[in-house]
Amino acid sequence: MANFEIRRDGDSATLSPGGDVVASSVPELRPAMRDLVRSGVSDMVLDLGRTEMLDSTGIGLLLSAYNSVSQAGGKFSVVEASGEILELLRAMRVHQHFPVAGRSGSQ
Amino acid sequence: MNEEVRNGGRRPSSVLQRRVPTTLEAIDAICGELRGGCFEIPEDELFTVELLLREALTNAVLHAPETNPSCEIWCEIERIRSGIAMRIRDTGTGFDWRRHLHSTPTAAAESGRGIHILRRHSSALRFSEQGNQVEVIRIFGQGGGNGKF
């Protein structure tokens, strides 16, 4: 059973991993995100509300998704990131590319 | 390398040693032990310590078998007086860490952040000459080598 949920509304989709976005989980998440882009999703949201850890492989996945969606003319964003993940994404300058919001809604 | 950290403040009873299967799931298992509280890591340091451990282990699990398909990977985590020391060694042929150590990936790069994270968020980072062993030290409350973490 997949350890993520997808909520689809027309051209918009929110993907919610059921746990950490790390080297062991990225091989499952990557094709799901790729399929969303191929099926015409132009507004992809990654909900990290249940994610406590994000590593460099996970950061690579976020940038891969952003690159794919933006090349198709769409937009990508991250919501519900924990304080630590928010700080990590800022330190890695990832937030320069797409919006990243924390669990309190902070940017 | 901080000599006080290397030679003083050892707490020999707080050592975890594991042979690590060459699977990504094995990384989750060791990090699960870390989260389980076996090292009394301060709450505000736990994310960074686990991140450092993950990056060091992932590097070994992904790349050591490429150089030696029957390689073994060993992990040792030691609680020291003011922080934590993690040593990952493998029986692969190593890699040219000097080429990667001071490179900074572009903000758009989809890969190449592992060593950057190790360097940025560790208090001390040392590779063996051959590149098949890395020691990562995190001093609690001191922040990383290049950032506020």
gemmi code that builds the backbone of each chain (N, CA, C; Angstrom):
import gemmi

chains = {
    "A": [
        ("MET", (0.850, -1.196, 0.000), (0.000, 0.000, 0.000), (0.884, 1.244, 0.000)),
        ("ALA", (0.538, 2.165, -0.866), (1.361, 3.368, -1.002), (1.350, 4.192, 0.280)),
        ("ASN", (2.505, 4.731, 0.611), (2.608, 5.526, 1.822), (2.511, 7.016, 1.491)),
        ("PHE", (1.486, 7.338, 0.736), (1.208, 8.750, 0.436), (-0.246, 8.859, -0.016)),
        ("GLU", (-0.752, 10.087, 0.028), (-2.117, 10.339, -0.438), (-2.071, 11.419, -1.503)),
        ("ILE", (-2.996, 11.317, -2.447), (-3.105, 12.345, -3.476), (-4.542, 12.850, -3.496)),
        ("ARG", (-4.684, 14.161, -3.401), (-6.002, 14.786, -3.553), (-5.964, 15.587, -4.847)),
        ("ARG", (-6.860, 15.239, -5.752), (-6.852, 15.847, -7.083), (-8.110, 16.688, -7.267)),
        ("ASP", (-7.920, 17.868, -7.801), (-9.049, 18.744, -8.100), (-8.750, 19.435, -9.429)),
        ("GLY", (-9.217, 18.828, -10.510), (-8.947, 19.379, -11.839), (-7.461, 19.348, -12.152)),
        ("ASP", (-6.900, 20.492, -12.472), (-5.474, 20.563, -12.796), (-4.595, 20.733, -11.556)),
        ("SER", (-5.222, 20.748, -10.392), (-4.462, 20.893, -9.150), (-4.390, 19.557, -8.415)),
        ("ALA", (-3.280, 19.331, -7.745), (-3.118, 18.097, -6.970), (-2.255, 18.380, -5.751)),
        ("THR", (-2.642, 17.763, -4.638), (-1.839, 17.829, -3.419), (-1.387, 16.426, -3.077)),
        ("LEU", (-0.071, 16.257, -2.987), (0.493, 14.964, -2.617), (0.981, 15.057, -1.181)),
        ("SER", (0.535, 14.127, -0.345), (0.898, 14.131, 1.078), (1.641, 12.855, 1.428)),
        ("PRO", (2.959, 12.902, 1.553), (3.703, 11.710, 1.995), (3.243, 11.301, 3.387)),
        ("GLY", (3.230, 9.993, 3.620), (2.802, 9.505, 4.926), (3.898, 9.522, 5.966)),
        ("GLY", (5.090, 9.932, 5.590), (6.216, 9.948, 6.518), (7.361, 10.761, 5.951)),
        ("ASP", (8.562, 10.327, 6.275), (9.742, 11.093, 5.894), (10.008, 11.045, 4.388)),
        ("VAL", (10.571, 12.133, 3.882), (10.947, 12.196, 2.473), (12.471, 12.062, 2.423)),
        ("VAL", (12.914, 10.822, 2.333), (14.338, 10.497, 2.446), (14.706, 9.461, 1.388)),
        ("ALA", (15.961, 9.064, 1.393), (16.471, 8.182, 0.336), (15.623, 6.927, 0.143)),
        ("SER", (15.106, 6.369, 1.235), (14.338, 5.125, 1.120), (12.920, 5.340, 0.594)),
        ("SER", (12.365, 6.518, 0.747), (10.984, 6.758, 0.315), (10.888, 7.451, -1.039)),
        ("VAL", (11.957, 8.089, -1.463), (11.929, 8.810, -2.735), (11.622, 7.888, -3.927)),
        ("PRO", (12.147, 6.650, -3.968), (11.818, 5.786, -5.124), (10.326, 5.522, -5.286)),
        ("GLU", (9.547, 5.632, -4.217), (8.093, 5.471, -4.331), (7.413, 6.782, -4.708)),
        ("LEU", (7.930, 7.879, -4.171), (7.294, 9.179, -4.397), (7.565, 9.725, -5.798)),
        ("ARG", (8.766, 9.464, -6.309), (9.160, 10.075, -7.590), (8.217, 9.706, -8.740)),
        ("PRO", (7.907, 8.408, -8.954), (6.999, 8.088, -10.061), (5.594, 8.647, -9.853)),
        ("ALA", (5.144, 8.755, -8.614), (3.814, 9.313, -8.356), (3.761, 10.779, -8.777)),
        ("MET", (4.818, 11.514, -8.457), (4.860, 12.932, -8.831), (5.018, 13.085, -10.341)),
        ("ARG", (5.796, 12.201, -10.935), (5.980, 12.230, -12.388), (4.651, 11.964, -13.101)),
        ("ASP", (3.893, 10.998, -12.578), (2.598, 10.670, -13.189), (1.632, 11.845, -13.108)),
        ("LEU", (1.697, 12.589, -12.007), (0.813, 13.753, -11.871), (1.120, 14.786, -12.947)),
        ("VAL", (2.404, 15.019, -13.203), (2.781, 15.996, -14.233), (2.322, 15.501, -15.601)),
        ("ARG", (2.551, 14.219, -15.865), (2.171, 13.658, -17.165), (0.664, 13.687, -17.386)),
        ("SER", (-0.092, 13.633, -16.293), (-1.549, 13.624, -16.436), (-2.127, 15.027, -16.523)),
        ("GLY", (-1.255, 16.033, -16.559), (-1.711, 17.390, -16.805), (-1.839, 18.277, -15.585)),
        ("VAL", (-1.353, 17.832, -14.443), (-1.408, 18.691, -13.252), (-0.502, 19.906, -13.459)),
        ("SER", (-1.063, 21.088, -13.276), (-0.283, 22.309, -13.468), (-0.085, 23.067, -12.160)),
        ("ASP", (-0.708, 22.591, -11.098), (-0.530, 23.209, -9.776), (-0.327, 22.077, -8.772)),
        ("MET", (0.947, 21.776, -8.483), (1.253, 20.660, -7.591), (1.692, 21.190, -6.228)),
        ("VAL", (1.054, 20.672, -5.191), (1.384, 21.054, -3.816), (1.894, 19.816, -3.089)),
        ("LEU", (3.024, 19.953, -2.419), (3.549, 18.859, -1.591), (3.276, 19.217, -0.134)),
        ("ASP", (2.442, 18.424, 0.504), (2.040, 18.671, 1.895), (2.938, 17.847, 2.821)),
        ("LEU", (3.801, 18.515, 3.580), (4.751, 17.821, 4.456), (4.260, 17.759, 5.904)),
        ("GLY", (2.954, 17.817, 6.074), (2.375, 17.821, 7.418), (2.688, 16.580, 8.230)),
        ("ARG", (2.967, 15.445, 7.567), (3.288, 14.212, 8.294), (4.763, 13.837, 8.148)),
        ("THR", (5.556, 14.774, 7.672), (6.978, 14.517, 7.416), (7.848, 15.182, 8.481)),
        ("GLU", (8.660, 14.382, 9.141), (9.546, 14.932, 10.171), (10.994, 15.063, 9.689)),
        ("MET", (11.348, 14.330, 8.616), (12.734, 14.362, 8.151), (12.775, 14.496, 6.624)),
        ("LEU", (13.666, 15.342, 6.173), (13.916, 15.530, 4.736), (15.427, 15.510, 4.567)),
        ("ASP", (15.937, 14.641, 3.692), (17.392, 14.604, 3.491), (17.753, 15.141, 2.101)),
        ("SER", (19.015, 15.018, 1.711), (19.438, 15.599, 0.436), (18.757, 14.915, -0.750)),
        ("THR", (18.446, 13.626, -0.618), (17.736, 12.930, -1.697), (16.321, 13.492, -1.824)),
        ("GLY", (15.699, 13.769, -0.682), (14.365, 14.361, -0.698), (14.368, 15.766, -1.277)),
        ("ILE", (15.392, 16.537, -0.940), (15.506, 17.880, -1.515), (15.647, 17.776, -3.036)),
        ("GLY", (16.415, 16.793, -3.482), (16.558, 16.565, -4.920), (15.230, 16.247, -5.577)),
        ("LEU", (14.386, 15.479, -4.874), (13.056, 15.155, -5.399), (12.211, 16.414, -5.550)),
        ("LEU", (12.250, 17.279, -4.549), (11.467, 18.526, -4.622), (11.890, 19.360, -5.827)),
        ("LEU", (13.194, 19.452, -6.037), (13.679, 20.264, -7.162), (13.359, 19.601, -8.496)),
        ("SER", (13.389, 18.281, -8.530), (13.019, 17.561, -9.744), (11.548, 17.811, -10.081)),
        ("ALA", (10.688, 17.757, -9.053), (9.260, 18.014, -9.269), (9.039, 19.446, -9.741)),
        ("TYR", (9.731, 20.367, -9.073), (9.610, 21.777, -9.476), (10.043, 21.969, -10.939)),
        ("ASN", (11.172, 21.373, -11.294), (11.664, 21.522, -12.669), (10.666, 20.944, -13.678)),
        ("SER", (10.094, 19.782, -13.356), (9.150, 19.142, -14.284), (7.873, 19.965, -14.433)),
        ("VAL", (7.339, 20.419, -13.305), (6.084, 21.174, -13.352), (6.289, 22.515, -14.051)),
        ("SER", (7.382, 23.179, -13.733), (7.602, 24.503, -14.328), (7.904, 24.403, -15.822)),
        ("GLN", (8.583, 23.317, -16.236), (8.828, 23.129, -17.669), (7.520, 22.924, -18.431)),
        ("ALA", (6.517, 22.397, -17.734), (5.203, 22.195, -18.347), (4.315, 23.422, -18.196)),
        ("GLY", (4.886, 24.496, -17.656), (4.147, 25.741, -17.519), (3.340, 25.851, -16.240)),
        ("GLY", (3.555, 24.939, -15.298), (2.787, 24.957, -14.059), (3.567, 25.502, -12.884)),
        ("LYS", (3.005, 25.321, -11.689), (3.677, 25.815, -10.487), (3.702, 24.721, -9.422)),
        ("PHE", (4.701, 24.863, -8.531), (4.945, 23.861, -7.492), (5.148, 24.588, -6.172)),
        ("SER", (4.637, 24.002, -5.104), (4.853, 24.612, -3.785), (4.869, 23.542, -2.704)),
        ("VAL", (5.438, 23.924, -1.568), (5.510, 23.045, -0.396), (4.759, 23.720, 0.741)),
        ("VAL", (3.926, 22.951, 1.438), (3.195, 23.505, 2.584), (3.389, 22.603, 3.802)),
        ("GLU", (3.081, 23.139, 4.964), (3.080, 22.384, 6.224), (4.446, 21.809, 6.599)),
        ("ALA", (5.507, 22.501, 6.206), (6.850, 22.037, 6.569), (7.113, 22.324, 8.048)),
        ("SER", (7.806, 21.400, 8.706), (8.193, 21.635, 10.107), (9.216, 22.770, 10.161)),
        ("GLY", (9.440, 23.289, 11.350), (10.420, 24.369, 11.497), (11.810, 23.972, 11.043)),
        ("GLU", (12.210, 22.733, 11.366), (13.553, 22.264, 10.971), (13.670, 22.118, 9.457)),
        ("ILE", (12.618, 21.587, 8.835), (12.661, 21.411, 7.378), (12.645, 22.774, 6.684)),
        ("LEU", (11.848, 23.680, 7.217), (11.793, 25.039, 6.664), (13.192, 25.670, 6.693)),
        ("GLU", (13.857, 25.509, 7.817), (15.191, 26.099, 7.971), (16.193, 25.434, 7.031)),
        ("LEU", (16.076, 24.107, 6.882), (16.972, 23.387, 5.977), (16.767, 23.851, 4.530)),
        ("LEU", (15.519, 23.980, 4.106), (15.241, 24.400, 2.728), (15.754, 25.817, 2.472)),
        ("ARG", (15.667, 26.649, 3.484), (16.208, 28.006, 3.338), (17.727, 27.971, 3.258)),
        ("ALA", (18.343, 27.139, 4.109), (19.800, 27.041, 4.096), (20.306, 26.529, 2.748)),
        ("MET", (19.521, 25.653, 2.119), (19.909, 25.105, 0.818), (19.432, 25.999, -0.335)),
        ("ARG", (18.809, 27.106, -0.009), (18.341, 28.120, -0.970), (17.252, 27.608, -1.898)),
        ("VAL", (16.597, 26.546, -1.476), (15.549, 25.961, -2.310), (14.356, 26.902, -2.427)),
        ("HIS", (14.114, 27.666, -1.356), (12.952, 28.562, -1.349), (13.057, 29.674, -2.390)),
        ("GLN", (14.224, 29.798, -3.009), (14.365, 30.793, -4.087), (13.577, 30.386, -5.325)),
        ("HIS", (13.242, 29.104, -5.420), (12.593, 28.596, -6.632), (11.092, 28.474, -6.515)),
        ("PHE", (10.621, 28.036, -5.338), (9.171, 27.846, -5.189), (8.763, 28.188, -3.761)),
        ("PRO", (7.477, 28.517, -3.570), (7.019, 28.883, -2.224), (7.105, 27.706, -1.256)),
        ("VAL", (7.571, 27.992, -0.048), (7.640, 26.985, 1.010), (6.973, 27.585, 2.241)),
        ("ALA", (5.932, 26.909, 2.743), (5.200, 27.411, 3.907), (5.336, 26.437, 5.061)),
        ("GLY", (5.451, 26.990, 6.255), (5.568, 26.165, 7.458), (4.220, 25.768, 8.014)),
        ("ARG", (4.245, 25.052, 9.128), (3.001, 24.513, 9.689), (2.097, 25.584, 10.273)),
        ("SER", (2.671, 26.704, 10.634), (1.829, 27.790, 11.111), (1.395, 28.680, 9.953)),
        ("GLY", (1.783, 28.265, 8.742), (1.483, 29.091, 7.566), (2.563, 30.091, 7.278)),
        ("SER", (3.627, 30.058, 8.108), (4.732, 31.008, 7.895), (5.474, 30.674, 6.619)),
        ("GLN", (6.033, 31.696, 5.967), (6.742, 31.524, 4.698), (8.227, 31.281, 4.924)),
    ],
    "B": [
        ("MET", (40.487, 19.260, 13.388), (39.691, 18.484, 14.345), (39.898, 19.041, 15.745)),
        ("ASN", (38.821, 19.240, 16.463), (38.872, 19.762, 17.809), (39.474, 18.718, 18.750)),
        ("GLU", (40.662, 19.019, 19.321), (41.354, 18.025, 20.137), (40.576, 17.693, 21.408)),
        ("GLU", (39.897, 18.715, 21.950), (39.103, 18.450, 23.160), (38.016, 17.431, 22.864)),
        ("VAL", (37.449, 17.583, 21.681), (36.394, 16.659, 21.288), (36.966, 15.277, 21.006)),
        ("ARG", (38.103, 15.245, 20.334), (38.671, 13.961, 19.919), (39.185, 13.145, 21.110)),
        ("ASN", (39.745, 13.828, 22.086), (40.433, 13.092, 23.139), (39.779, 13.196, 24.519)),
        ("GLY", (38.960, 14.154, 24.715), (38.376, 14.322, 26.035), (36.882, 14.101, 26.019)),
        ("GLY", (36.356, 13.926, 27.208), (34.916, 13.850, 27.352), (34.284, 12.606, 26.762)),
        ("ARG", (35.032, 11.555, 26.580), (34.458, 10.327, 26.048), (33.519, 9.697, 27.069)),
        ("ARG", (32.449, 9.171, 26.606), (31.530, 8.432, 27.465), (31.410, 7.027, 26.875)),
        ("PRO", (32.368, 6.158, 27.219), (32.483, 4.867, 26.543), (31.225, 4.010, 26.587)),
        ("SER", (30.389, 4.230, 27.592), (29.205, 3.388, 27.687), (28.157, 3.760, 26.644)),
        ("SER", (28.291, 4.945, 26.065), (27.293, 5.413, 25.111), (27.801, 5.235, 23.690)),
        ("VAL", (27.940, 4.003, 23.280), (28.428, 3.721, 21.930), (27.495, 2.716, 21.267)),
        ("LEU", (27.136, 3.014, 20.041), (26.326, 2.097, 19.250), (27.161, 1.681, 18.044)),
        ("GLN", (27.329, 0.390, 17.848), (28.082, -0.114, 16.697), (27.182, -1.063, 15.921)),
        ("ARG", (27.096, -0.847, 14.639), (26.245, -1.686, 13.804), (26.924, -1.975, 12.475)),
        ("ARG", (26.767, -3.209, 12.008), (27.074, -3.475, 10.602), (25.821, -3.101, 9.829)),
        ("VAL", (25.986, -2.339, 8.762), (24.849, -1.768, 8.040), (24.630, -2.529, 6.734)),
        ("PRO", (23.491, -3.192, 6.572), (23.189, -3.794, 5.272), (23.185, -2.714, 4.190)),
        ("THR", (23.512, -3.093, 2.969), (23.609, -2.091, 1.901), (22.234, -1.816, 1.287)),
        ("THR", (21.300, -1.444, 2.149), (19.959, -1.065, 1.687), (19.598, 0.283, 2.292)),
        ("LEU", (18.747, 1.014, 1.601), (18.319, 2.319, 2.112), (17.448, 2.164, 3.360)),
        ("GLU", (16.732, 1.049, 3.443), (15.884, 0.806, 4.606), (16.733, 0.626, 5.875)),
        ("ALA", (17.955, 0.134, 5.713), (18.838, -0.040, 6.872), (19.170, 1.310, 7.509)),
        ("ILE", (19.218, 2.333, 6.696), (19.480, 3.687, 7.216), (18.332, 4.118, 8.126)),
        ("ASP", (17.116, 3.842, 7.683), (15.948, 4.196, 8.504), (15.994, 3.469, 9.843)),
        ("ALA", (16.433, 2.207, 9.828), (16.468, 1.425, 11.068), (17.451, 2.013, 12.073)),
        ("ILE", (18.621, 2.405, 11.611), (19.605, 2.989, 12.523), (19.137, 4.358, 13.021)),
        ("CYS", (18.536, 5.123, 12.134), (18.021, 6.429, 12.558), (16.870, 6.254, 13.548)),
        ("GLY", (16.132, 5.154, 13.407), (15.076, 4.851, 14.365), (15.640, 4.628, 15.760)),
        ("GLU", (16.797, 3.978, 15.827), (17.454, 3.789, 17.133), (17.866, 5.137, 17.720)),
        ("LEU", (18.342, 6.005, 16.851), (18.750, 7.339, 17.295), (17.552, 8.095, 17.862)),
        ("ARG", (16.427, 8.012, 17.145), (15.209, 8.697, 17.602), (14.671, 8.082, 18.882)),
        ("GLY", (15.021, 6.823, 19.091), (14.515, 6.112, 20.264), (15.055, 6.633, 21.578)),
        ("GLY", (16.023, 7.508, 21.517), (16.497, 8.173, 22.732), (17.705, 7.535, 23.376)),
        ("CYS", (18.416, 6.674, 22.650), (19.525, 5.956, 23.277), (20.719, 6.865, 23.596)),
        ("PHE", (20.756, 8.079, 23.056), (21.917, 8.940, 23.288), (21.589, 10.233, 24.028)),
        ("GLU", (20.366, 10.384, 24.488), (19.975, 11.593, 25.214), (20.355, 12.852, 24.432)),
        ("ILE", (19.992, 12.854, 23.178), (20.284, 14.021, 22.339), (19.253, 15.111, 22.627)),
        ("PRO", (19.703, 16.349, 22.852), (18.745, 17.436, 23.093), (17.729, 17.534, 21.951)),
        ("GLU", (16.513, 17.845, 22.311), (15.414, 17.903, 21.331), (15.754, 18.798, 20.144)),
        ("ASP", (16.375, 19.944, 20.429), (16.640, 20.891, 19.344), (17.871, 20.515, 18.514)),
        ("GLU", (18.514, 19.402, 18.828), (19.659, 18.928, 18.042), (19.325, 17.658, 17.256)),
        ("LEU", (18.211, 17.030, 17.579), (17.923, 15.704, 17.038), (17.799, 15.707, 15.515)),
        ("PHE", (17.123, 16.701, 14.970), (16.949, 16.762, 13.515), (18.310, 16.829, 12.810)),
        ("THR", (19.169, 17.705, 13.288), (20.459, 17.888, 12.631), (21.348, 16.653, 12.768)),
        ("VAL", (21.346, 16.040, 13.960), (22.154, 14.832, 14.157), (21.675, 13.714, 13.225)),
        ("GLU", (20.352, 13.535, 13.149), (19.832, 12.492, 12.254), (20.133, 12.820, 10.793)),
        ("LEU", (20.022, 14.082, 10.440), (20.319, 14.478, 9.053), (21.770, 14.148, 8.707)),
        ("LEU", (22.688, 14.477, 9.613), (24.104, 14.184, 9.375), (24.334, 12.676, 9.243)),
        ("LEU", (23.709, 11.898, 10.132), (23.865, 10.441, 10.069), (23.314, 9.903, 8.756)),
        ("ARG", (22.156, 10.392, 8.358), (21.552, 9.937, 7.100), (22.461, 10.226, 5.900)),
        ("GLU", (23.012, 11.424, 5.854), (23.832, 11.781, 4.689), (25.095, 10.922, 4.627)),
        ("ALA", (25.714, 10.696, 5.787), (26.934, 9.881, 5.801), (26.620, 8.432, 5.426)),
        ("LEU", (25.532, 7.899, 5.957), (25.160, 6.516, 5.643), (24.709, 6.364, 4.193)),
        ("THR", (23.923, 7.312, 3.708), (23.428, 7.221, 2.341), (24.583, 7.221, 1.347)),
        ("ASN", (25.573, 8.051, 1.620), (26.739, 8.096, 0.745), (27.410, 6.720, 0.660)),
        ("ALA", (27.541, 6.062, 1.814), (28.189, 4.742, 1.836), (27.309, 3.680, 1.182)),
        ("VAL", (26.027, 3.673, 1.523), (25.125, 2.625, 1.017), (24.967, 2.725, -0.508)),
        ("LEU", (24.924, 3.953, -1.021), (24.729, 4.116, -2.463), (26.005, 3.872, -3.265)),
        ("HIS", (27.138, 4.293, -2.703), (28.345, 4.315, -3.537), (29.378, 3.228, -3.229)),
        ("ALA", (29.458, 2.766, -1.994), (30.469, 1.743, -1.689), (30.259, 0.459, -2.505)),
        ("PRO", (29.005, -0.038, -2.641), (28.822, -1.260, -3.432), (29.188, -1.101, -4.909)),
        ("GLU", (29.221, 0.132, -5.395), (29.628, 0.342, -6.796), (31.099, -0.017, -6.991)),
        ("THR", (31.893, 0.166, -5.934), (33.328, -0.104, -6.053), (33.694, -1.496, -5.554)),
        ("ASN", (32.821, -2.090, -4.740), (33.056, -3.435, -4.222), (31.695, -4.066, -3.911)),
        ("PRO", (31.170, -4.880, -4.813), (29.813, -5.417, -4.648), (29.619, -6.203, -3.359)),
        ("SER", (30.689, -6.745, -2.801), (30.548, -7.515, -1.556), (31.016, -6.704, -0.344)),
        ("CYS", (30.979, -5.399, -0.467), (31.515, -4.537, 0.597), (30.693, -4.641, 1.877)),
        ("GLU", (31.341, -4.326, 2.964), (30.672, -4.235, 4.257), (30.715, -2.776, 4.708)),
        ("ILE", (29.651, -2.362, 5.385), (29.579, -0.999, 5.923), (29.382, -1.093, 7.434)),
        ("TRP", (30.144, -0.307, 8.144), (30.060, -0.298, 9.604), (29.790, 1.118, 10.085)),
        ("CYS", (28.958, 1.198, 11.098), (28.577, 2.499, 11.665), (28.847, 2.484, 13.161)),
        ("GLU", (29.480, 3.524, 13.660), (29.703, 3.659, 15.095), (29.262, 5.059, 15.512)),
        ("ILE", (28.401, 5.094, 16.498), (27.908, 6.374, 17.011), (28.288, 6.454, 18.485)),
        ("GLU", (28.943, 7.530, 18.848), (29.434, 7.651, 20.215), (28.999, 8.990, 20.809)),
        ("ARG", (28.390, 8.898, 21.962), (28.023, 10.122, 22.686), (29.252, 10.619, 23.412)),
        ("ILE", (29.666, 11.813, 23.088), (30.785, 12.423, 23.783), (30.249, 13.511, 24.698)),
        ("ARG", (31.077, 14.040, 25.556), (30.591, 14.924, 26.616), (29.746, 16.071, 26.065)),
        ("SER", (30.200, 16.687, 25.002), (29.533, 17.895, 24.539), (28.779, 17.704, 23.228)),
        ("GLY", (28.654, 16.459, 22.774), (27.966, 16.250, 21.514), (27.943, 14.794, 21.118)),
        ("ILE", (28.097, 14.561, 19.819), (28.026, 13.196, 19.323), (29.019, 13.026, 18.170)),
        ("ALA", (29.637, 11.847, 18.118), (30.593, 11.540, 17.043), (30.082, 10.328, 16.285)),
        ("MET", (30.105, 10.393, 14.966), (29.613, 9.301, 14.119), (30.706, 8.920, 13.134)),
        ("ARG", (31.002, 7.641, 13.079), (32.012, 7.159, 12.141), (31.383, 6.104, 11.240)),
        ("ILE", (31.505, 6.293, 9.940), (30.996, 5.348, 8.954), (32.188, 4.878, 8.140)),
        ("ARG", (32.403, 3.574, 8.084), (33.500, 3.055, 7.260), (32.983, 1.907, 6.418)),
        ("ASP", (33.594, 1.740, 5.273), (33.175, 0.644, 4.401), (34.393, 0.005, 3.773)),
        ("THR", (34.187, -1.144, 3.163), (35.294, -1.875, 2.542), (35.307, -1.671, 1.032)),
        ("GLY", (34.678, -0.593, 0.590), (34.797, -0.201, -0.810), (36.154, 0.451, -1.051)),
        ("THR", (36.367, 0.903, -2.254), (37.671, 1.489, -2.573), (37.729, 2.986, -2.293)),
        ("GLY", (36.632, 3.534, -1.763), (36.630, 4.950, -1.415), (36.259, 5.843, -2.588)),
        ("PHE", (36.343, 7.146, -2.347), (36.033, 8.103, -3.413), (36.888, 9.345, -3.225)),
        ("ASP", (36.914, 10.171, -4.255), (37.737, 11.376, -4.227), (36.975, 12.497, -3.520)),
        ("TRP", (36.989, 12.445, -2.179), (36.209, 13.416, -1.410), (36.723, 14.847, -1.576)),
        ("ARG", (38.014, 14.981, -1.895), (38.566, 16.336, -2.039), (37.886, 17.096, -3.184)),
        ("ARG", (37.475, 16.347, -4.182), (36.833, 16.970, -5.346), (35.451, 17.541, -4.995)),
        ("HIS", (34.816, 16.938, -3.975), (33.446, 17.330, -3.634), (33.361, 18.219, -2.393)),
        ("LEU", (34.403, 18.207, -1.568), (34.281, 18.778, -0.232), (33.900, 20.253, -0.231)),
        ("HIS", (34.471, 21.020, -1.108), (34.222, 22.462, -1.057), (33.365, 22.967, -2.213)),
        ("SER", (32.748, 22.029, -2.922), (31.849, 22.461, -3.985), (30.475, 22.761, -3.386)),
        ("THR", (29.865, 23.808, -3.870), (28.529, 24.191, -3.416), (27.564, 24.010, -4.573)),
        ("PRO", (26.571, 23.146, -4.416), (25.629, 22.938, -5.521), (24.824, 24.196, -5.787)),
        ("THR", (24.432, 24.385, -7.026), (23.577, 25.523, -7.329), (22.224, 25.301, -6.680)),
        ("ALA", (21.483, 26.383, -6.506), (20.177, 26.276, -5.839), (19.232, 25.374, -6.606)),
        ("ALA", (19.453, 25.225, -7.922), (18.538, 24.428, -8.749), (19.009, 22.990, -8.930)),
        ("ALA", (20.195, 22.655, -8.446), (20.739, 21.313, -8.669), (19.871, 20.260, -7.985)),
        ("GLU", (19.638, 19.152, -8.698), (18.796, 18.090, -8.147), (19.612, 17.079, -7.350)),
        ("SER", (20.932, 17.182, -7.364), (21.773, 16.244, -6.611), (23.031, 16.972, -6.154)),
        ("GLY", (23.835, 16.273, -5.352), (25.120, 16.834, -4.940), (25.092, 17.608, -3.635)),
        ("ARG", (24.026, 17.432, -2.840), (23.934, 18.188, -1.588), (24.419, 17.424, -0.362)),
        ("GLY", (24.666, 16.130, -0.496), (25.005, 15.316, 0.671), (26.230, 15.817, 1.412)),
        ("ILE", (27.321, 15.961, 0.716), (28.557, 16.412, 1.370), (28.440, 17.879, 1.784)),
        ("HIS", (27.703, 18.642, 1.002), (27.474, 20.049, 1.363), (26.768, 20.134, 2.715)),
        ("ILE", (25.772, 19.284, 2.926), (25.054, 19.261, 4.209), (25.989, 18.798, 5.325)),
        ("LEU", (26.795, 17.773, 5.052), (27.744, 17.296, 6.070), (28.688, 18.419, 6.491)),
        ("ARG", (29.192, 19.124, 5.516), (30.148, 20.190, 5.821), (29.472, 21.343, 6.563)),
        ("ARG", (28.292, 21.690, 6.112), (27.615, 22.865, 6.654), (27.095, 22.656, 8.078)),
        ("HIS", (26.641, 21.443, 8.374), (25.951, 21.227, 9.641), (26.753, 20.436, 10.672)),
        ("SER", (27.966, 20.020, 10.317), (28.806, 19.336, 11.310), (29.707, 20.356, 11.995)),
        ("SER", (30.186, 19.975, 13.192), (31.183, 20.808, 13.862), (32.573, 20.436, 13.372)),
        ("ALA", (32.749, 19.184, 12.997), (34.011, 18.716, 12.418), (33.710, 17.570, 11.476)),
        ("LEU", (34.441, 17.522, 10.373), (34.216, 16.502, 9.348), (35.572, 16.040, 8.837)),
        ("ARG", (35.803, 14.722, 8.896), (37.098, 14.231, 8.453), (36.935, 12.935, 7.656)),
        ("PHE", (37.512, 12.928, 6.462), (37.518, 11.723, 5.635), (38.881, 11.054, 5.765)),
        ("SER", (38.892, 9.733, 5.629), (40.168, 9.030, 5.557), (40.815, 9.348, 4.210)),
        ("GLU", (42.111, 9.113, 4.139), (42.839, 9.415, 2.912), (42.177, 8.764, 1.693)),
        ("GLN", (41.796, 7.511, 1.858), (41.217, 6.735, 0.754), (39.773, 7.141, 0.456)),
        ("GLY", (39.113, 7.702, 1.448), (37.728, 8.122, 1.248), (36.709, 7.039, 1.541)),
        ("ASN", (37.102, 6.007, 2.270), (36.115, 4.974, 2.621), (35.780, 4.996, 4.120)),
        ("GLN", (36.122, 6.093, 4.771), (35.701, 6.307, 6.157), (35.491, 7.794, 6.381)),
        ("VAL", (34.406, 8.104, 7.076), (34.144, 9.505, 7.398), (33.802, 9.602, 8.877)),
        ("GLU", (34.321, 10.633, 9.513), (33.977, 10.921, 10.900), (33.272, 12.268, 10.935)),
        ("VAL", (32.103, 12.262, 11.548), (31.286, 13.468, 11.640), (31.050, 13.764, 13.112)),
        ("ILE", (31.399, 14.974, 13.538), (31.183, 15.358, 14.936), (30.247, 16.562, 14.969)),
        ("ARG", (29.304, 16.457, 15.870), (28.379, 17.563, 16.098), (28.452, 17.944, 17.573)),
        ("ILE", (28.870, 19.183, 17.837), (28.906, 19.689, 19.202), (27.580, 20.402, 19.458)),
        ("PHE", (26.867, 19.988, 20.476), (25.549, 20.551, 20.728), (25.647, 22.023, 21.109)),
        ("GLY", (24.778, 22.797, 20.520), (24.701, 24.214, 20.844), (25.716, 25.079, 20.124)),
        ("GLN", (26.591, 24.438, 19.361), (27.658, 25.198, 18.695), (27.275, 25.592, 17.278)),
        ("GLY", (26.310, 24.887, 16.712), (25.952, 25.138, 15.323), (26.894, 24.420, 14.398)),
        ("GLY", (26.622, 24.527, 13.110), (27.421, 23.827, 12.119), (28.627, 24.617, 11.688)),
        ("GLY", (29.370, 24.038, 10.729), (30.591, 24.662, 10.271), (30.366, 25.939, 9.499)),
        ("ASN", (29.157, 26.107, 8.993), (28.954, 27.233, 8.099), (27.579, 27.881, 8.281)),
        ("GLY", (26.808, 27.377, 9.203), (25.447, 27.891, 9.311), (24.971, 27.930, 10.745)),
        ("LYS", (23.725, 28.259, 10.954), (23.207, 28.431, 12.303), (22.684, 27.143, 12.882)),
        ("PHE", (22.573, 26.086, 12.104), (22.041, 24.825, 12.624), (22.870, 24.341, 13.790)),
    ],
}
model = gemmi.Model(1)
for chain_id, residues in chains.items():
    chain = gemmi.Chain(chain_id)
    for i, (resn, *xyz) in enumerate(residues, 1):
        res = gemmi.Residue()
        res.name, res.seqid = resn, gemmi.SeqId(i, " ")
        for name, pos in zip(("N", "CA", "C"), xyz):
            atom = gemmi.Atom()
            atom.name, atom.element = name, gemmi.Element(name[0])
            atom.pos, atom.b_iso = gemmi.Position(*pos), 0.0
            res.add_atom(atom)
        chain.add_residue(res)
    model.add_chain(chain)
structure = gemmi.Structure()
structure.add_model(model)
structure.setup_entities()
